Amino acid sequence: MNPCDHCGLPVGAAPVASADGVQAYCCYGCRMVDEILGSDAVHSPALAESEGQRRLRWRVAAGALAAMFAMALSLAISTGYGFAALRTLDSGSGPAHIALLAAVAPILALLGGPLVNAAWGDLRRGQLSLHTLFVLGVGSAVAVSAVSYVRGGGPVYLETAAMLLVLYTLGRYFEARTKHEATRVLRGLLDVPRGPFLRVRDDGTVEEVQAAAFVVGDSLRLRAGEVAPVDGVVTAGQAYVSEQTWTGEAQPVVRSLGDGLYAGAAPLDGALTLRVTAIAEDRRLARVERLLREALAKPVAVVAQTDRAMRWLIPAVLVFALATFGGWFVAVGFEAALYASLSVVLIACPCALGLAVPLALMVALREAARRGVLLGSGQALLDLADVRAVAFDKTGTLSAMDAAAVEVLVAQPAFTGDDCEPAPLDAGAVLSLAAGLEAAVQHPLAAPVLAHAETQGVTLSSVADARTVPGVGVVGTVETLFGPQPVGIGNESLLEMLGVTAHPLDDDAARVEAEGGAPLVVVEGDAVVGLVVLREEAQPHAAEAVVALQGQGLPVAVLTGDSGAAARRFTAGLSEQDGADVVTHARLTPESKLDALRSLQREHGAVLMVGDGVNDAAALAAANVGLAVGSGAEVSIDAADGVLYNPDLRNVPALLALSRRTRRTIRQNLGWTFGYNAVGLGLAVAGLLHPLVAVAIMAVSSVFVVANALRLRSPESIA
């Protein structure tokens, strides 16, 4: 589905086209506001509050004042206060009727013109829309009144037509502006200033340039308070940085040499110098924007159902209106028939039905994005409401490796007496080899190894043909005095893969595992040359997230490739902190992790999977809903239904709560819409509903749907 050219909501199955057929809108209100203000004014806050906005306010206000004058004049006529009777011209047009015509004519020109243009455009395209029916009804009232004026006698409905136009236009205007405001934050969420910014030349001098002038490799000096317009890496300086655009967290974080900084972040108490790594459409910010718009455009099952309902609703309304007119015309007369059929058209307006689902999804997706959770579709958000169990990957998701606690153990090979036997590697050489392998690929365990190598001042080995073996580790080739040698780092499965039979550090590896550490075997040629021992700690708020999920009645499982001892020690740590009883599945390959996930689905039903690594990709894709950690591997992000750019795992239970509130809001909106339509239609057909009351109820219905959807912006919706 394409977005509305005014508010950005999906246009659905029956878009409202502009007069030239180029733009598409989700409703007549959006088209009206866009055409009167102009698209530039609509999307520019400065322009929208100037001439265009004032012109629109003047047009609506003038129409409302004229309509009120016409109603007051009609009331005076109807009460005989110096004038003839209200509904007939018994002796020609008097001064009161001339004044009534003068009051109504501007309303027909100001507010009727855009509506007639929209209806005519729909007819030319072979579409039967609500606007067409409304114009036919109001036009009939005006035509009958005009005939009465020409003949000098007959019924007059000008004040009713005028008030219908005003109420209808006001309802559509406020609906369009409310939707525009609801989606404005989504558009503004991704905006960054255009400049000027300071670009550092090669000689150290600076120049002021606009954001669009930066290219990859440039040096940007970001002063305190400035918002980064590009992605980059900090090359100088240290400062507290607000990343609220990304994470939704008001608490700033420290960024210093070597840290990444994304467009939208802002240093608060000091300057930073960045090396630009991504600009324009390559920025992560632009990717988020694309994903958000794609999420809104992707079909949602409940939207498709409402679209199907709307496709037959307007023809059904036309049949009802014609049948009502015919029945009342035969039984009572023209006036009753006209009023009853107009009421049928107005009360059955599908505007609220068109808003019921898309607006709620728009607000909920924006609310999730504000907290750093980006979902790939509205359907994924609704599917989260059906989740009955949650599975986490451990390393990189629930836990993080502590770079300060990395330990390197060196294997001492047995002496064979061979003069050509290579000397054993020292700890620095083992670390150099391990870090060289990790640096060559995107691996979840790379960061602590590389950080430790940097603190130790170790030069990384040059590794060729490096590749990740999911569930095993990283392998490659290095040049030695004895020619190219296969090398690798990973778990014990790596030994079988590379044909290594002896493991001199087997006892050390078992001890490390018993202590809850993660021993990574380093292999060169056909021998184990060392162990890199990683110690992990729980991610901040991981235990709180687990407890919150179990508080929602959801069982939690941990799927990991680590040893059973290490995995149980970690989950026991969670239990000790918060009493969370977590089911642990250890020693899993990507294939067995997928089997474990399917077992959870058979046992509990729909499962949410949260992971970050290459070995999680299959499970993320097979889960009912998959969430990838934003700092994880690209393949896992691509396989998932959403991305956690904010690493705070408390957003997982919060997102599930938001999904349930969103589904409940949609059901409330649909229930209200169908309920009021059914009751109102019955009253209208029975002649118990005046057109003015019908148009007021129609406007109130749309306002209710919009207001109910906007309630999802409240803090409790995701907190």
N, C-alpha and C positions, 0 to 999 in steps of 0.2 A: 504494500500500500504506500502511495506517495503521501508526503506531508502536506498539510494545508499551507498555502502561500502566505497566510496571515499569522496563524497561531502555532503552526507546526504540528498539530495533531494529525493523525492519519485521516484521510478524506473518506475512507470507507467505500462501499460499493456504488454509492450515488453522489458523486462530487458535484458541487455547485461551481459551474464554470464562469469565468469572467465574460464580459461582453464580447471580447475578441476571441474567446475560447482558448487563450494561452495559459492563464492562471487557473488553478483549481483550488476550491475552498471546501471546508468541511460543512459549512452552513451559510445561509444567506447573510447572517450578521457579520461574519468574517469578510465576505465579499463587499458588503456595504461599507464597513469601516475602511477596508483597504482602498476602495475606489474613491471614497470621499477624501481620505487623508493622503492617499498615495502610498505606495509600498515603501518608499524611502523614509517617509515620516514614521510609518508604523515600526520600522526596525531601527530607527534612530531616536533614542529618548529625547535628545535635544530638540529635534525637529517635531517630534510628536507632541511636545508641550508648547509649540509655538503656533504658527499660522494655521497649519492643518488641523490641529486639535481644537483651536478656537473656532475655526470654521465649522467643524462638525458639531461642537457644542451649541453654536449659534443656530444651526439648522434644526437640531432636535429641540432646542429650547423654544425657538420661534414656532415650530409646529405644535408643541405642547401648549403654549400660550394661546395660539389661535384655536386649538381644539377646545380648551377650557372656555374661551369666549363663545364659541359656537354652542357648546353645551349649555352655558348660562343663558344664551339668547333663546335656545330651544325651550329651556325651562320657563322662561318668561312668556314665550308664545303659548306653551302648553297650559299655563295657569291663567291665560287670558289677561295678563298684566299689560293692558294697553294694546294688545295685538289679537289676531284671530286665533283659531284653534291650531294645535300643533301639526297634525298629520295631513291636513288637506288644504289645498288652495281653492277655497270656495269662490272667491271673487277676484282672482288674479293675484299677481305678486305684489305684496305690499312692501313698505320700507323694511319691516323686520326680516322678511324673506330675502330681500336684496342684501341686507347686512349679513345674514346667515351665509349666503352664497359668497360674499366677499371674504368672510372669515375662513370658509372651507377651501376656497380656491388655492391659497398659498400652501395649505397642507397637502393638497393633491399634487401640487408641483414639486414641493420640497421632499416629501416622503414617499409619494406614490410613484414618482419618476423612476428611482432606482429599482423599486420592486417590479414595475412593469417591464423594465429592461431585462431584469433577471428572468421573469416569466417568459418573455418573448424569446430570449436566447435559449431557454430550455425547450420551448416548442420547436424552434428551428432545428434543434439537434434531435428532435423526436423523443424528448424526455417529458414525462408527466411528473411535475414536482409539486410540493406543497405551495410554493409561491404561485404556480399557475392556478391552483384551486382558490387560493386566497384572493388573487387578483380577479378571478371570475366572480367570486362572491361580492367583494367590495365594489367591483365594477358594475355588477348588477344593481346594487343599491344606488350608485351614482347615476346610472343610466335611467333607472325608474324616476329618480328625482329630477333629472334633466328633462325627461318627457313631461313631467308634471309642470315644470316651469314654462316649457314651450306652450303647452296646452292651456295654462292658466288654471289648472285644477288637477288634483291627484295626490298620492302619498309622497312624502319627502323624508329621505333617510340620510341626508347629508351629514348631520351631526354624528350619527352612528358610524358612518363610513370614516369620518375624520378621526374620531376617537379610536376606532379599530386600527387605523394606520399608525397613530401615535403610540398606542400600547404595543402593537406588534413590533414597530421599529425600535422602541425603547427596550423591549425584551430582547430582541436580537442584538442590539448594540451592547447592552450590559453583559449578555452572554458572551459575545465576541471579545469584549475587553477583559472579562474575567478569565477566559481561556488564554488570552494573550499574556495576562499577568502571571497566570499559572505556569506558562511555558517560558516566560521571560527569564526566570532564574536559571532554567536549563541552558538557555543561550548564553546568559551572562556568566554562568559558572565556568565557561571555558574561554572567556575573553581575557586577554592580557594587554597592557598598554603598548602603544606603538612607538613610544620614545619621546624625546631622544635618550640614547644610552651612550655610555663611554666605551669606545673600542680602543684597545691598546695596540699601538703600532709595534713593529719589530724593534725599533730603537727605544721603546719604553715610553714614548709620548702618547697622549690620548687625543681622540677626536670624538665629537658628538655625531652620532648617526641614528637613523631610524631603525627600528627592529628588523624591517625587511632587508636592510643592507648587510646583515651578518651572513657569512658563509661558514661552512664547516671548517674548523681549524682556526678560526678567528679567536682572539682573546677579548673577553668581555669583563669589564670591571663593574660589578654590581654593587651600588652603594646601599647603605642601610635604608630600608623602606621601599626600595625599588622591587618590582615584580619581574622575575626572570622571563624574558620573551622567548628564550630558546632552551634546549636541553644542553647540559654541559657537565664537565668534570672540574672540581675545584682544584686549581693549581697554586693558589696562594690565599692566605687568610683563614680565619676561623670566626664563626658567628652562630648565634641562635637563629634558626630559620623557621619561619612559619610555613608549614606544608598543608594548611587547612583545605586548600583547593583539592588536594589529593586525598587526604585522610579524613577530613572533617574534624580533626582534633585541634583544639585551640592551643594545646601545649606545644611550644616550639621544641625543636631538636637541634643538637649541635652538628654542624657540618664543617669539615676541615679538609686538609689536603687529601686528594684521592677520592673523596666522596662524590657521588653523582647528584646532580641537581636538575630537576625538571621544570619546564616552563610552568609558571603559575606560583612557584615558590618565591619567598621573599625573605632576605636577611633582615634581622630586626635590630641588632646592636653593633654591627660592624660591616666592613666591606669585604667582598669576596671577588677573586679573579677566577674566571671560568674559561676553560678551553671548550669552544662550541663543538658539540657532537651531533646535533640534529636541529634542523630549522624547518619552518613552514609545515608542510604536510607530513614530514618525517618525525616531528615531535610526538612524544607520547600523548601530549594534550590533544593533538589532532586525531590521533588514533582513538582516543576515548570518545571524541566528538563523533567520529564516524560510527563507532560501535553503538553509541547511544541512538543515533538516527536510524541505524540498521535495526536496532532492537525495536524501535517504535514502528518501523515499516514491516517487520515480520508478521505474518498472519497469526492470530490468536483464535483458538477454537470458538470461544464465546463471542468474539467480535464477528466471526464468520456467521454465527447463528443469528446475531442481531441484524447483520446486513441482509441475510435472507428474509428475516421478518420485515425489514423496511422495504424490500423490493415488492412485496405484495401488499404492504400496508396502504400505500398511496392509492393504487387502483381500488382497493377495498373501500377506502375513505370516499373516493369518487362515487362508487356504487351506492354506498350508504347515503351520501349527500343527495344524489339524484333521487333515490328512493324516498328519502325523507321529504324532499321538496315536492315530489309528486303526490305523496300521501297527504301532506298538509295542504297543498294547493287545492286538491279535490275536496278535502273535508272542511277546510276553514277559509282559505283564501291566500292571496299572494304574500301579504306581509308576514303572516305566521310561517308560511313555507320558506320564505327568504331567511327569516331569522333562525329557524330550526336548522336549515341546511348549512347556513354560515356557522352555526355553533358546532355542527358535526365536523366541518372542515377544521375549525380552530382547535377544538378539544382533542382531536386525533393527531395533532402535529407531532411528527416523529423526532423533533429536535432533541427532546430529553433522552429518547431511546438512543439516538446517535451519540450522545455525550456519555451515557451511563458507563460504558466500559473504557473507551479510549482515554478519557480524562483521568479516571482513577488510575489506570496503568501509567499514564504520563507522570502524574504526581508521585506515585510510588517509586517508579524508576529514578526519577530525579532525587527523591529522598534517599534512596539507596546510594546513588552516585555521590550525593553530598557527603556521605559517610565513607566514601572510598570503596564502595562495592558496585562493580559494573556488571550488569546482567546483559546477556546477549539477546534477550527477547522478552516480551511481556509474558509469553507462554511459560518461560522458565520461572518467572516470578510466581505465577499461579501454580505451577507444578510443585513449588516448594511447600505450598500449603498441604500437600498430600504426603509429605515425607513422614515416614514412621521409624526411621533409624538413621544414624549419622556415622560415617566411617572416615577416619582421619589417617593420612600418611603420618609417620612419626617424624623422621629426620627432615628438617627444613620447614615443616608445617607446625607440628606441636612442639618441636624442640629445635634448638639452634646449637651449633658447635661453638665451643668457647676457644677462640684463637689463642688466648693466653695460656691454655692448659694443654696445648699440643706437645706430644713427647715423641722423640725419635729413638728407636732401638735398632742396633746394628747387629746383623748376623755374622758370626765368625765361621767361615767355611772350614771343613775338615782338611788338614794338610795331607796331600797325596804324594809329595815329593817331586811333582812335575815342575821343572824349571820355568815352564811357560804359564804356570798357574797365576791368575791375576791376584793382586793384593786385595784384601777385603776393603770395602768402601768405609769411609768414616761417616759420622752422623751428618756432616754438611753435605757430602756427596749424595747420601740417601735422600736427604731433604731436597736437594737440587733436582734429582731425578723425579721425585714425587711431584714437586711443584711444577716442573716442566710439563709433565703429563696433564696435570689438572688445569694449567693455564691454556693448554691447546684446545680444550673443549669446554662446553658449558655443562658443568657437572655440579650437583647440589653440594658436594663436599669440598669444592674447590676453594671457597672463600677462606676458611680457617687455615688450610695448608698454605695458601699464597700469603696470607697475612703473617703467618709464622716465619715463612721464608724471608719476607721483607724485614721483619724485626731482627732476624739473625744475619741480615746482610748477605744472603746466599744468592749467587747468580744461578738463574734457571737453566737447566739443560735444554738443548735444542732437540726437540722430538719431532720426528716426521710421521706422517700417516696416522696421526692420533685419531681415535674414535671411541665413542662411548659404547660399552656393551651393557644394555639395560639389565639391572639386577646383579651385575658382576663388578664393573669398574671401568677403567680406562686403559686401553692398550695402544702401543705405538712402536716406533723403531728409533734407536739412537746409533750414531756412529762411534765405534770404539777402536782401539788399536788392533782388535781382532776382526774388524769388519762390522757390518750392520748387525745389531742384536735386538731381538724383541724385548720389549719392556712393558710393564704394566703395574697398576696399583688398583687394589680392590679387595673384595672379601675372599674367603678361602676357595670359592668356586673358580677364581682366577687361576689357581694352581693346576687344576684339572684341565682347564681350557688351554693353558700354555705348556702342558705336559711336564710340570714340575712335580717330582716325587718326594723330595726331601723338604722338610719344614723345620729348620733348626730352632725357630722361635715359637713352636707350637705351644709349649708350656706357658710362655709369656702371653701369647694371644688368649689362652684360656683364662689366665689370671685377670687380664684386662677386661674380658667379657664378664667375668664373675663380679668385677668391681663396677660394672655398668658402663664401661668405656667401649669404644668402637675401634678395634685394631684393623688397620688397612695394610695388607701385605704388599711389599714392594718387590717386584721381580725383575731381574736382568738376565737375559739369556735363559738358561734352564735352572736358575738358582734363586732362592729367596735371599735378598741382600739386606732386608730390614723391615721394620714395622713402623708405620706412622700411627700413633695412638691419638684418637680424638676423644675429648670429653664433651658431653653435651649437657645442656641445661634446658629447662622448660621455657618456652616462649612466654613473655609477659602476658598475663591474663589467660593462659591456656587452661589452668585449672578452673578459673571462674567460668570460662566458656563451657567446659565439660559439665560443671555443676548446673549451669543455667539450662543446658540442653536436657539434662536428666530431670530438672525441675519442670520441663515441658512434657515429661513422660516419654522421652526419646532415649532408647538404648544407644550407647556409644561404643564403637569398636576402633581399635588401632591396628592398621595393616602395615607391616614393616618387613624389610629384608634383613633386619638385624637379628642377632641371636636371641633365643628365647630368654636367656638370663638378662641381657641388656634391656630387652623390651619390657620384661616383667618388672625389673627394677624401676624403670621410668614410670610405668603406669601405677606402680605401687606408690611412687612419690606423689603422684596426683591424688591417689586415694588418701595418703597420709595427710595431705594438705586440706582436702575438702570432703573426704568421705565418698569420692566418686568411684563407683565400681565399673571399671572399664574392661571390656573383653579384648584380649590381645591375641593377634595372629602374627607369628614371627617366622623368620626364614622364608619369606615369600619372594618368589621371582615375579616378574610382570604377569606371567600366565597364571601362577597360583594366586596372586593378588586378585586377579579377575575372577577366579573360581571362588575365592573367599567372599568377594562382593556379591556374586550371584547367590551364594548360600545365604547371605544376609537378606537378600531380596526375597528368597523363598520363605525365610523364617518370619520376616517382619513386614514385607511389602516394599513400598517405595523407599529408596535409600539415597541420601545425599552423601557424595564423596568429596572430600577436601584434600588436595594434594599439590605437589609442586614440581616433582621430578619427571624425567623422561620415562622412568619405570611406572609412573602413575597415569600415563596418558591413556592406556587402554581402559583402566578402571574408571577414569573420569568420563570417558566417552560412553561406557556401558552403564554408568549409574543413571538413575532417573533424573538427577540433577548433579552436575559436576561443577565445583568451584576450584579454580586454580589460584595459588598465591602469586601475586603480581611480580614478585622477585624470582619466580621459578623459571623453569625452562620454557622456551617458546612453544615447543610441541605440546606441553601440558596445557598451556594457555589456549592454544588453538583447539584442543580436544574438549575443553570445558565449556559449560554453558554460561559461566560468569567468571569474573576476576576479582580477587580481593587485593586492591591496590593499597588498602590500609591493612597493615599486618596484625592489627588488633583482632584476635580471634573472637572477642565478645560480639563482633558484628555478625557471626554465624547464627547464634540464637536470636539476635535482634532481627536479622533478615528473615528468619522463619516466622517470627512474630509479625513482621510487616507483611509478609505474604498472606498470612491468615486474615489480617485486618483488611488487606486489599480485596481478597475474595469476598469477605463479608460486606464490604462497602459496595462492591459490584452487585452482589445479590440484593442488597437494600435498594440500590438505584434501579435495578431491573424490576424488582417487586413493586416499588413505588410507581414507576413509569407504566407498567402494564395495568396495575391496579387503578390508578387515576384515569387512564384511558378507558378502561372497561366501564367504570362507574360513570365517568363524564359522558361517554358516548351514549350510554343508555338514557341519561338525563336529556342529552341534546336531541336524540331521536324522539323522545317523549314530549319535546317542546318545553321542558322545564329549565332550560339553561339559556340565558340571554347571551348573544355574541360577545358583549363587553365583558361579561363574567367569564366566558370561555377563554378569551384571549388573555385575561388576567391570570386565570388558573394555568394556562399554558406557560406564561412567563414565570410564574411561581414554581412550576414543576421544573423548569430548566434551572432556575436559581437553586432549588433544593438539591438537584443532582450535582451541580457545580460545587455548592457549599459542602455537601457530604464528601465529595472527592477531595476537596481541599483540607478536610479534617485529617487526611493522611500526612499532612505536613507537620502535625503536632509532634512534640518530642516523644510522647509515649508510643508513637507508631513504629519506631525503630529502636527505642531505648529499652 
